[in-house]
Amino acid sequence: MIKDSIIKALIESTPLVGSKVLPNVTFSADKKNGDLTTNFALITAKEIETSPKILAEKIKKDIEVGLNGIVEKIEVAGPGFINFFLRDEAIISGLKEIEEKIKKSFEYLDGQKINVEFISANPTGELHIGHGRGAFYGDALSNVLDFSGARVTREFYINDSKESNQIKELGKTALGEGDVYLTEKLKTQIEKLEKNSDSISDVGFLLSNIVQKDNQNFIEKDLGIKFDVWYSEDEKLRASKINDKTLVELKKKDLVYEKDGAIWLKTSEYGDDEDRVVVRSDGTASYFLSDISYHANKFSRGYTSVIDIWGADHHGHVKRIEAVKKMLGWQGDFRVFITQLVSLKESGEISKMSKRAGNVILLSDLVNEFSIDVVRWFFNEKTLSTHMEFDMKRAREQTDKNPVFYVQYAHARMNSIIEKSKGLPEDLVELKDVIKEKSTRELSLKIMQFSETIEEIAKDFQVNKLTTYAYELASEFSGFYRDVRVVSDDSYNKGALEIVMSTKNVLAKTLSLLGISAPEKM
């Protein structure tokens, strides 16, 4: 690829032979600064004890002949930036390369095996809007990692142990006057329980299975998320006695001690704020012990990387599980992402959306009100670490103010142009001719930027870059559509139509990675 050729030239440039710094080449935000730019001289000048500008000039002189086939000219700007102006032929070649890539996949993570665990909502009620952040982020991230060449396992951890307090509380709710949804669900099942087994735990466990089945059906059918593994805590850890084996291993390694009738893990010696209970004073395993067993199992499956996406209430849990990784020597990269809170803007209408759940807004109500495409976009347009406000007024707009409508309408318009060209003769204008048009060139560069966007997300996991890219691509297409006549009454512009088709393919791929449809008509 073009960027790879420039990076290779920079690495091998005579003034910096042997440098351990890898150059960063990006598409220029301002086209006055070329099509691509690098700050390589700025970050390496100190290493060879010279000024960035002098080093930039030396690098330029050293590499410009070798890059002559793809670069029209190289300029040094500001304190030492190196800007590259691409040849038309190089842009055309870059467009063709992108077209080939989106039919297959990129190879940034080729050979890596990655586990992504997300949602993992407790089976004690329906999914609320807070669960949506992890759900749509985890799905889109998995799509990008998969498209980048990794073998991805999407996993849902079910907290359904009979010993857990949440299951017992669920049983209490069901046997009393609790949530209408829960008691209605239990009504047809309660008679199946034997009189001698209708304990709070048994009732809670039965109900949790019903709730989990409902949630799974909602996740797969309504949210469009397909998990490879549904991992039951009760089946895999409690019933199989894995937690007992984990505790034995911790004792053998002298990592636990007894205090106040409970068993504590020495996490404070490995970076945690304090030691943690793994067995309560009543003899039951803590949630943390199950979490240790579960993660031990995940790492034992040979993943290159294990990624956990947790809710905001799990922030304090990160240090303790990282401490256990050090304790037990789990091999592989480990990352935890914490989702931040979600609120709805336009509070006067919130009460209409969920009468069944009190002041909790259910994710199903949001999807039914605004469609899965709108909800997916809005939940992924900001970084995961920031508070999210779902603007209901903007989400309802059928205008350019709604980014989902704007992008999907652009895709439908591209399809309309392609359909109109069918049956018409082509003119003699080639891609090399229309690429000289300012709006065509800028749209082409934006198409090429798709590979950079995917590579960045594969490295920094910032899925919101997909929505930004899709919107910017649609915007560049709008300028192109305004300036270039693609189809006339008696013929179509062959070169311009090729650009339309490339844009459509890349935009459709971007939307599919987000799990959003690319409509042919609107």
N, C-alpha and C positions, 0 to 999 in steps of 0.2 A: 504494500500500500504506500501511498505518497508520503504519509507521515513517517512510516517506518524507514523509508529511504532517506528522509531528512535527518531523522534521529541517528541513523547509522553513520551518516556523513559527519554529524556533530561529534559523535563518540570517537570517530577515527581522525578528527581534525588534528593536524600537527601540533598546534599550541596546547592541546589538552590530552594528548596521548597518555594513558595511564591514570587519568582522573577517575575517581570512584563515584563521581556524581553522574546520575543519569539525566539526560536532558528532557525537559518537558516542552512539547510542541503542541500548541492549541490553535483552534480557529480564531481569527481576530474578530473582536466585537465591532471594531471600527474598520471598515474596508480601506480607509486611508492608510492604515497600518499593514496593508498586505492581506493575503488570504490566510496565511498561517504565521504564527509568531512564536518566539522563544525567549526566555529570560536566562538562557544557559550561561551567557557571559557574566551576567549580574551575580549569579550564585557560585561561580567558580573563580572569579577574578582574584579573590583573596587567597585562594589556594596556590596560585602561581605568582602572587605579589605584583599585581599590575592593576590598572584602572579598568573597570568594566567596558568602557567605550573603546579603549585601545585594544583590549582582548577581542571585543566584538568585531572590530575592523580586521584583525588578524584571522579570525575564524572565517569571516566572509570571504576574504581573499583566498583562503585555503580550500574552501568547499564549492565556490561558485562554478568552477569548471566542471566538476564531477556531477553537479546537479543541473547542469545546463539543459538536459533533456526534459526535465519536468518544471523547472523554475525559469520564469521570464527574467526576473531580476531579484536581487537581494539588497535590502537597505538596512543600515544601522540607524536606529532612532532613539531619541531621548538619552537616558544615562547609559544605555548599552543593550537595548532590545534589538533582536535581529528579526526582520520581517521578510517574508517570502511571498512573491507574487507569482502565482502559478500560470503555466502555459495553458491555453485552451485545450490542447490535446491531453494534458494531464488530468484536467477536470473531467473530460469525456471518459477517459480511462477509469477514473475514480468512480464515476456513475455506474459504469458497467460492472465494476468490482462489487459495489454495494448490491446491485441487482442479483449477482450470483450468491452473495453471502446470505441475503434474506431468504433464499430458497432452502438453505441448509442451516448453518449456524456459524457463529464465530468460534474461535478456538482459544480465547483468552484463558479459560479454565480447563482446557483439555486434559482429561485424565483424573480430575479431582472428583472426589465422592463427598457430597455435602448433605447433611441432615438439617432440615429446617422444621423446627417445632413451633407451631403458632396456634392461636385461639385458645385451645386447652381450657375451655370454660367449664366450671364446675357443673355437674349434671343435677343442679338443684333448681333450675329455672330456665326461662328462655333467654336467648342472647339479647343484650341491650346494645345501645349505640357505642358504648365504650369498647365492646368486643370487636366492633367494626374496624377499628384502626389496625389491630393486629391481624385481623382476617384478610383485609384487602392488601395491606403491606406485605404480609407473608406470602400471599399468593403471587403478587406481582414480582416480588424479589425472587421467588422460586422460578418463575417463568424466565426472568432475565438470566439467572445463574444457569438454568438449563440451556437457554439459547446461547450462552457463552461457552458451552462445551462440557459443563459439569454434569455428573450423574446425581440428580437431586432426589432425595426422599422427603416427601411432605408428611409430617407426623403430628398427630393429635393425641395428647396425653389426657386420659380420663381419670379424674380424681374420684374414684368410686369405691374406695375401701370401706368395708362395713365398720371398721374401727374408727373411722374419721368422725370428728364432731359435726361436720357439715351433713353427713348422711344421717346421723342421729337427730340433728335439728330438723332435717327434712321429714323424718318419721314423726316427730312431735307435731309438726305443722299439718301433716296429712291426717293424723288422728284427732286433731283439734279443729278449730275454725280458722283455717289458714287461707292461703292464696286460692282463689276460685279455680284457676287453671290447674293447679296441682290436685286439689280435691276431686275435681271432675275427672281428671285422668285416672285417679286412683279408684274411683267408685266402681268401675267395671272389673277391677282386679282384686280388690280387697277381699272378696268372697273366696278367692282361690287360696288365700293363706290358711294354713292349718291353725287351729285354735292354740296349739302349743308353740307356735312359731311366730305369733304376731307381735314380736318384740319391736321396740322402736327402731332398732338397727335393721331388722328384717323388712319392716314396712318402708323405711327410708331407702333401703337398697333396692327394693322392688320398684319404688317410684323413680329412683334415679335412673334405672334402666329404661323406663318409659320416657322420661325427659330426655335422656341421651339419644334415644332412637328418634324422637321428634327433632332434636337439634341437628342430628346427623342428616336427616332428610332435608331440613331447611338449608343447611350448609351446602349440600350437594346439588339440590334442585333449584333453590332460589338464589343462592349466592354464587353458584357455579364453581365451587371449590372442591377439587377431588383430592382426598388424602390417600397416600399409599399405605399408611399404618395408622390404625386406631389402637392405641396402647392402653389397656385396662390395668389400673393399679391393683384392683382386687384380684384379677385373674393372674397377672404376670408376677406380682410382687408378694401380695399377702397369701393367697391360696397356695402358691408354689414355694412358700417359705424362703424366698430369695432375701427378704429383709433379715432373716435369722442368719443367713450365710454372710451377709454384709457386716452384721454386728460382730460375728466371730472374727472376720478379717480385721476389723478395726481394733478389736481386743488384742489380736496377735501382734499387731504393729504398735501396740501401746499408745493408741491415739485417743483412748477414752478413759474416763474415771467415774466413780460413783459419788454422788453428793445429794443429800436430802431425799434419798430413795430413788433418785433418777440417775440415768446414765448420760454423761456429758461428753461431747466431742471437743478436742483441743483446737478448735479453729482459730483462736486468738494467737496461737503460735505460728499461724500461716497467713496472717494478713487480715483476719476478721477483727471486728471491734470487740468481740467477747466470745466465750465458749457457748456452744449450743446443745440443747437437749436432743438426744436421739431416741431415748426410751423414757417415757413419762413415769412418774412415781407409781401409777396404777398398773404398770407393766405393759402398756400399749405402745406401739411404735409411733413416733412423731411423724409428722408430714415430712420433716427434713430427712429422716432415715429412708423413707420411700424415695425421696428425691435423689439421694445419694445412690441408691440401688438402680434407679432408672437411668441416671446419667452414666453410671458404670457400664450398664448394658449398652447404651448408645455408643460410648467410646470403644467398647469391645467389638463393635460391628465394623470397625476399620474405616471410619470416616476421616477424610482429610480435614474437614471442618465441621463443627457442631454449632448450630445457630439456634438460640432460644429467643423468642419474642414474647415478652411478658407485659402484663398490665402495670399501670402506674403504682398500684399497691404492692408490687413485688420489688420495689427499688432496693429495699434493705436486704433482700435475699441474694443479691449479686455477689457481695464479698464472701459470703459463707460458702457458696458453691464453687467460687474460684479458689477458695482456701482448700476445699476438699480435692480439687483437681491437682493441686500441688502435693497434698498429702499422699494421694494414691497414685500419682505419677501417670495420670491419663495422657495419652499421646494424641496430638492433633490440635488444630487451632480451635479456640472456644470464644464465642462472642454472645453477649446478651444485649438485646435491644429492649428498652423500656418505652412503652407507648404512653403518651401524655393524654390528658383529659379531653373529652369532647363535650361541647355545649351547642345548643341551637340558638340561632339568632332569629328574632321575630317571635318573642315569647308569648304573645297573645294567642298563638295557634298551637302551642306545645300541648296544652291540655286536651286538644281534640285528637291527638295522635295515639294516645295509649290509655284508654279507660281501664283496661284490664290490669295494668301494672302500676297503678298509682302514679308516683312522681318519677318512675323509671321509664325512659323512652325505649321501647323495643326496637331492635334492628329491623324486624319484619315490617313494622309500621312505617319506618323510614323508607324501606325499599318499595313497599306498596304505594307510598305516596309519591315518590319521585323517580322510580325505575332504578334498576340495578346499575345501569350505565352512569347515571348522574351521581348516584351514591359512591360508586367506585372511584370516579374521578375526584369528587370533592374530598374524599378521605385520603387520597394519595397526592394531593397537590401541594401539601406542605410537608416539611421534614417531620419525621416521627417524634423528634424530641421537643417540638413546640406544641403549645396548647392549640387545639383546633376548634374553630367556630363554624358550624354548618349554617351557611346563609340560605335560609329557605326561600326568601324572595328571589335571590339570584338564581337558585336552583330551578325555580319555576319558569324563568324567562325563556322564551322561544326566540331570542334575539342574540346579537353578538355579545351581549353582556354575560351570557351563560357560556363559559368556555367549552362545555361538552357539546352544546348545540352548534357553536361556531366551528369546532373541529369536525364534527360529524357532517355538518352541512358542506364543508369544504370537500370532504371525501365524496359525498353524493354528487357534487358539482363536477368533480374530476370524472366520475363514472359517466355522467351525462355527456360530457365532452367526447369521451371515448365512444359512447353509443352513437352520437351524432355523426361521427367520422365514418362509421361503417357504411359501406356501399358507395362512398365518394372516392374519386381518384386522388392520389397524393400529388402534391406539387414537387418541385425539384429542390426544395430547401432542405438542407441536411442539418444535422445537429451541430456540426462545426460552424455553420453559418449563424444559427440562432443563439449559440452560446455567447456570442459577442454582445448581445443585448444585456444591459445592466441588470434588469430584473430576472432574466433567465440565468445569468451567471450567479447571482446571489441565491436564487432558488436551488441551483445545482450544488453550490457550496453547502447549503443547509442540508440537502439530501446526504451529502458526503459526511456531514457531521454526525449522522446516525451512529456510525461505528465508534466514534469517540464517546458518544453518550453511553452506549452499551458498555464500553470498556471502563468508563468511570464508575458506573453503577456496580459493575462486577468487582471493583476495588473498594469503593467507599459505601456501597449499599444504600445510596440516596435515591430511592425509587421515585421521589417527586420530580427528578430530572426528566422522567418520561413525559409527564404532563406538560412540563415547560417546553420540551422539545416538540411535542405534538402541536402545541399552540403556535410556537414560532414557525414551524413548517407550514401550517395552515395560513399563517399571516404572510409568509413569503409567497405562497401560492396565490394569495389574493392580489398581491402586487403584480405578479406575473400575468394573471388572468386579465388584469386591467390594461396591461401594456402590450400584450402579445395576442394577436388573433390566431387562434389555433384552427378553427373550423369556419369556413365561409360557405356560401350557398352551393358552390360548385366544386369545392376541393378542400383538402385539409393540409396543414403545414406539417410535413413529416417529422422534421426535427423537433418542433414544438410539442407534437403529440407524444414523442418519446419521453420528453420531460414530464408531461402530464402523467403518463403511465408509471414512470419511475417514482414520482411523488406519491401517487395513489398506493403503490405497492409498499413503500416505506411507511406511509401514514397508517395503512391497514395493519402492518406488522407492529408498529408502536402501540396502536390501540389494543391489539390482541395480547400483547405482553401485559397490558393493564387489565385485561379481562373485559374490555369494552368492545361493543360491536361497531363495525364499520358499514353503515347502511349504504345501499346502492341508490336508494331514492329517499327524499324527504319532502 
